[in-house]
Every structure is written in C-alpha cells, then in structure tokens.
Amino acid sequence: MIPVPSNTRVWLAAGVTDMRRGFNTLAAQAEQVLAEDPFSGHLFVFRGRRGDLLKIIWWDSQGACLFSKRLERGRFVWPAAKDGKISLTSAQLAMLLEGIDWRIPKRTWRPLQAG
C-alpha cells in the first residue's frame, strides 16, 4: 500500500486517461487539466478506458513515484463526470484500490432505535 501522510490530498482525475502515459505526461495532465502542482506531494489517481487499470503518481520529495494496479476481476469505481477532479480521503483511496465502491460505504453498526 502507498504510505499516505495525514496532510496529503488525494485527487481523482475524472474521465478516462490513456494508460500508456508515464509520470511526466501524467504530471503534465495534473498540472494543466486538474490545475494542481504534481510536485506538491499530493496523490493523483488516473483510470484507463476499460476500468480495470489505474495509475497513481506523486512526488515524495526524493523523486517521482508511479504506482499502477490492474484488477483481475471487476472494475475500479469511478465518477461519471467526463472531466474535472474529485478529492478523496486516504480511507476512500484504500477502498478504491481494493475494488470497493468508495462512494457509498456501508457501516457495520446500526444506529440505536429510539424508544
């Protein structure tokens, strides 16, 4: 798993990204399309057209990092927006990487009933 410090933002790039891209091209996309600094230490998450592959880039103050994951079964849950960005928590990122629907997580506890 990627170590995500508590002050790190996680940005999901809405829409589809060409998965042939490496760190430099994805960093340029983060800068131009998402209007964020790719060298800020934040994580930028991109998904391919088929939905089973994603790439995450970040700068860890020592160098450029690129993480990719392909699901053997299923698809990564992605927003329907064609462009833009969505901010995630580190917990939502963990669910996303496991193939869990991070948008509507279900709690294991039930609220107390009145009366």
C-alpha positions in Angstrom: 0.0 0.0 0.0 1.1 3.6 -0.6 2.0 5.4 2.6 -0.3 8.5 2.7 0.7 11.1 5.2 -2.3 12.7 7.0 -1.8 16.1 5.3 -1.7 14.6 1.8 -4.6 15.2 -0.6 -5.8 12.5 -3.0 -7.1 13.8 -6.3 -9.0 11.5 -8.7 -8.9 12.6 -12.3 -12.4 12.2 -13.6 -12.9 10.8 -17.1 -10.6 8.4 -19.0 -6.8 8.6 -19.2 -4.5 7.0 -21.8 -2.7 4.3 -19.7 0.3 4.4 -22.0 1.3 7.6 -20.2 4.2 7.7 -17.7 5.0 10.0 -14.8 6.0 13.0 -17.0 2.8 13.0 -19.1 0.5 12.3 -16.2 2.2 15.1 -14.2 1.6 17.4 -17.1 -2.1 16.4 -17.1 -2.3 17.0 -13.4 -0.9 20.5 -13.9 -2.8 21.5 -17.0 -6.2 19.7 -16.7 -6.5 19.4 -12.9 -4.8 22.7 -12.1 -2.7 21.1 -9.4 1.1 21.1 -8.8 2.3 17.5 -9.5 5.3 18.1 -7.2 3.2 19.1 -4.2 3.4 15.6 -2.7 -0.4 15.0 -3.3 -1.5 11.8 -5.0 -3.1 11.9 -8.4 -5.2 8.9 -9.5 -6.0 8.1 -13.2 -8.1 5.3 -14.6 -8.0 3.7 -18.1 -10.9 3.2 -20.5 -11.6 -0.4 -19.6 -11.7 0.5 -15.9 -9.5 -2.4 -14.7 -6.3 -0.4 -14.6 -5.3 2.7 -12.6 -2.1 4.7 -12.1 -1.2 6.9 -9.2 1.6 9.5 -9.3 3.1 11.6 -6.6 6.4 13.3 -5.6 7.8 12.0 -2.3 10.4 14.8 -2.0 13.2 12.5 -3.2 11.8 11.6 -6.6 8.8 10.8 -8.9 6.7 7.8 -7.9 4.4 5.9 -10.2 2.1 3.1 -8.9 -0.2 1.0 -11.1 -2.7 -1.6 -10.3 -4.8 -3.9 -12.6 -7.7 -5.8 -11.2 -8.0 -9.4 -12.3 -11.8 -9.2 -11.9 -14.1 -6.3 -11.7 -13.6 -2.6 -12.3 -12.5 0.4 -10.3 -15.4 2.5 -9.3 -15.1 5.9 -11.0 -17.2 9.1 -11.1 -19.5 9.6 -14.1 -18.0 13.1 -14.8 -16.2 13.5 -18.1 -13.6 15.9 -16.7 -12.5 17.6 -13.5 -11.2 16.3 -10.3 -12.6 14.8 -7.1 -10.9 14.8 -3.7 -10.7 11.5 -1.8 -9.7 10.6 1.8 -7.0 8.1 2.3 -9.7 5.6 3.5 -11.6 6.1 0.3 -8.4 5.6 -1.7 -7.8 2.3 0.2 -11.4 1.1 -0.7 -10.9 2.2 -4.3 -7.6 0.2 -4.6 -9.5 -2.9 -3.2 -12.2 -2.6 -5.8 -14.8 -1.5 -3.2 -17.4 1.2 -4.1 -15.9 4.1 -2.1 -18.8 6.4 -2.8 -21.3 4.6 -0.6 -19.5 2.6 2.0 -21.8 0.7 4.4 -21.2 0.8 8.1 -21.1 -2.3 10.1 -23.1 -0.8 13.0 -26.7 0.2 13.2 -28.0 3.4 14.9 -29.8 3.0 18.2 -33.5 2.8 17.9 -35.5 5.3 19.9 -37.9 4.2 22.5 
